[in-house]
């Protein structure tokens, strides 16, 4: 983190971060529980084909948009992983243990908020949406209601309700909340929003790792 705080050390900081992520990925792949390497290789190939050209061709002035887009992909992946983990448990006729369920629910909520919020940030910076604040009457009450719906559904699942419908409700409520939170913010403040969403994606990914019992 210290390396990317100054232009003269930013390149080294990025290389350090990339090395750390590579170590984490390799450590995960060496886990004996990991299987189906064909799908893993396919995912890496697709990500490389899309990500490398996009990162090399983007202009420096458009870097915030790229960061928002890539961050959104990370949040969306976490939300889908959480859903898949919960759905897999239901197919075996069991509800995950509470110590697994809580990180799953947390990752689903935060990952979904990050995905949709990052997409709005990208759209505003790219000019797809107006850069000016976009709000609706009663915005704060709507946001609070959406948060309560997501948290309430999560509490119901944690209390023992084995319902995939409730989990989908969590994802949908969090998705709308992610949109509603970012839309009223002007384009000039989007870099700050992206930084916050980036942190949220990191937290949701860490929670998903806990749910999967992945210490890497």
C-alpha positions in Angstrom: 0.0 0.0 0.0 2.8 2.4 0.8 4.4 1.8 -2.6 1.4 3.0 -4.6 1.0 6.2 -2.6 3.7 8.0 -4.6 4.3 8.2 -8.4 7.9 7.3 -8.1 7.2 4.1 -6.2 3.8 3.2 -7.7 5.2 0.8 -10.3 7.2 -1.1 -7.7 4.1 -1.1 -5.4 2.0 -2.6 -8.2 4.6 -5.3 -8.9 4.7 -6.1 -5.2 0.9 -6.4 -5.1 1.0 -8.6 -8.2 3.6 -10.9 -6.6 1.5 -11.2 -3.5 -1.6 -12.1 -5.4 0.4 -14.7 -7.5 1.6 -16.3 -4.3 -2.0 -16.4 -2.9 -3.3 -18.0 -6.2 -0.5 -20.6 -6.3 -1.1 -21.5 -2.6 -4.8 -22.0 -3.3 -4.1 -24.2 -6.4 -1.8 -26.4 -4.3 -4.6 -27.1 -1.9 -5.5 -30.8 -2.2 -9.2 -30.0 -2.2 -8.9 -28.0 -5.4 -10.0 -29.9 -8.5 -11.2 -29.4 -12.0 -8.1 -27.6 -13.2 -9.5 -27.5 -16.7 -12.1 -24.9 -15.6 -9.5 -23.0 -13.6 -7.2 -22.9 -16.7 -10.1 -21.7 -18.9 -11.0 -19.0 -16.4 -7.4 -17.8 -16.3 -7.1 -17.8 -20.1 -10.4 -15.9 -20.6 -9.4 -13.3 -17.9 -5.9 -12.9 -19.5 -7.3 -12.5 -23.0 -9.7 -9.8 -21.9 -7.8 -8.1 -19.1 -4.3 -7.7 -20.5 -5.3 -5.9 -23.8 -7.7 -3.7 -21.9 -5.1 -2.7 -19.3 -2.4 -2.0 -22.0 -4.7 0.0 -24.3 -6.4 2.2 -21.8 -5.4 5.8 -21.6 -4.1 7.1 -18.3 -6.9 9.6 -18.2 -9.4 6.7 -18.3 -7.6 4.7 -15.6 -10.3 5.4 -12.9 -12.9 3.9 -15.2 -10.8 0.8 -15.7 -10.3 0.5 -11.9 -14.0 0.8 -11.3 -14.8 -1.8 -13.9 -12.2 -4.3 -12.7 -13.3 -3.7 -9.1 -16.9 -4.4 -10.1 -15.9 -7.7 -11.7 -14.3 -8.7 -8.4 -17.3 -7.8 -6.3 -19.6 -9.6 -8.7 -17.4 -12.7 -8.6 -17.6 -12.8 -4.8 -21.4 -12.4 -4.8 -21.7 -15.3 -7.3 -19.3 -17.5 -5.3 -21.3 -16.9 -2.2 -24.5 -17.8 -4.0 -22.9 -21.0 -5.4 -21.6 -22.0 -2.0 -25.0 -21.6 -0.4 -26.8 -23.3 -3.2 -24.4 -26.2 -3.1 -25.1 -26.7 0.6 -28.9 -26.7 0.0 -28.5 -29.3 -2.8 -27.0 -31.6 -0.1 -30.1 -30.9 2.0 -28.2 -29.0 4.7 -27.8 -25.4 5.8 -24.1 -24.3 6.2 -22.8 -24.0 9.7 -23.2 -20.6 11.2 -19.4 -19.9 11.1 -19.6 -20.5 7.4 -23.0 -18.9 6.8 -22.1 -15.5 8.2 -19.1 -14.9 5.9 -21.2 -16.2 3.0 -24.0 -13.7 3.7 -21.6 -10.8 4.4 -19.8 -11.5 1.1 -23.1 -11.7 -0.8 -24.3 -8.3 0.4 -21.0 -6.4 0.1 -20.0 -8.1 -3.1 -23.3 -7.2 -4.8 -23.2 -3.6 -3.5 -19.7 -3.3 -4.9 -20.5 -4.8 -8.3 -23.4 -2.6 -9.0 -22.0 0.5 -7.4 -18.8 0.1 -9.4 -20.8 -0.2 -12.6 -22.5 3.1 -11.9 -19.2 4.8 -11.1 -17.8 3.5 -14.4 -20.8 4.7 -16.3 -20.6 8.2 -14.8 -16.9 8.5 -15.5 -17.3 7.2 -19.0 -20.1 9.6 -19.8 -22.7 6.8 -20.2 -24.6 8.4 -17.3 -24.7 12.1 -16.5 -21.9 13.1 -14.1 -24.2 15.2 -12.1 -25.9 13.8 -9.0 -29.0 11.7 -9.7 -31.4 11.3 -6.8 -35.0 10.5 -6.0 -37.3 11.8 -3.3 -36.9 9.9 0.0 -33.5 8.6 -1.1 -32.2 8.0 2.5 -35.3 6.2 3.5 -35.2 4.0 0.4 -31.5 3.2 1.1 -32.3 2.3 4.7 -35.3 0.1 3.6 -33.1 -1.8 1.1 -30.4 -2.3 3.7 -33.0 -3.6 6.2 -34.4 -6.0 3.6 -30.9 -7.4 2.8 -29.9 -7.7 6.5 -33.3 -9.1 7.5 -33.2 -11.8 4.9 -29.6 -12.6 5.9 -30.7 -12.9 9.6 -33.6 -15.2 8.6 -31.2 -17.5 6.7 -28.8 -17.4 9.6 -31.6 -18.4 11.9 -32.3 -21.5 9.9 -34.5 -20.6 7.0 -33.2 -22.8 4.1 -34.5 -20.7 1.2 -32.6 -19.8 -2.0 -35.3 -17.3 -2.6 -34.3 -15.3 0.4 -30.7 -15.4 -0.8 -31.7 -14.1 -4.2 -33.6 -11.3 -2.3 -30.4 -10.4 -0.5 -28.5 -10.1 -3.8 -31.3 -8.0 -5.4 -31.7 -5.7 -2.5 -28.0 -5.2 -2.2 -27.8 -4.6 -6.0 -30.4 -1.9 -5.9 -28.7 -0.4 -2.8 -25.4 -0.3 -4.6 -27.0 1.7 -7.5 -28.9 4.0 -5.2 -25.9 4.9 -3.1 -23.6 5.9 -6.0 -26.1 7.6 -8.3 -26.5 10.7 -6.1 -22.7 11.3 -6.1 -21.3 13.7 -8.7 -18.6 12.5 -11.1 -15.9 14.7 -9.5 -16.2 12.5 -6.4 -16.1 9.2 -8.2 -12.4 8.4 -7.4 -13.3 8.6 -3.7 -16.3 6.3 -4.3 -14.2 3.9 -6.2 -11.6 3.7 -3.4 -14.4 2.9 -0.9 -15.9 0.3 -3.3 -12.4 -1.2 -3.8 -12.1 -1.6 0.0 -15.5 -3.3 0.2 -14.6 -5.7 -2.6 -11.5 -6.7 -0.6 -13.5 -7.3 2.5 -16.1 -9.3 0.7 -13.3 -11.4 -1.0 -11.8 -12.1 2.4 -15.1 -13.1 3.8 -15.7 -15.5 0.9 -12.2 -17.0 1.5 -13.3 -17.6 5.1 -16.5 -19.3 4.0 -14.5 -21.5 1.6 -12.0 -22.2 4.4 -9.3 -20.8 2.2 -6.5 -19.4 4.4 -4.5 -18.2 1.4 
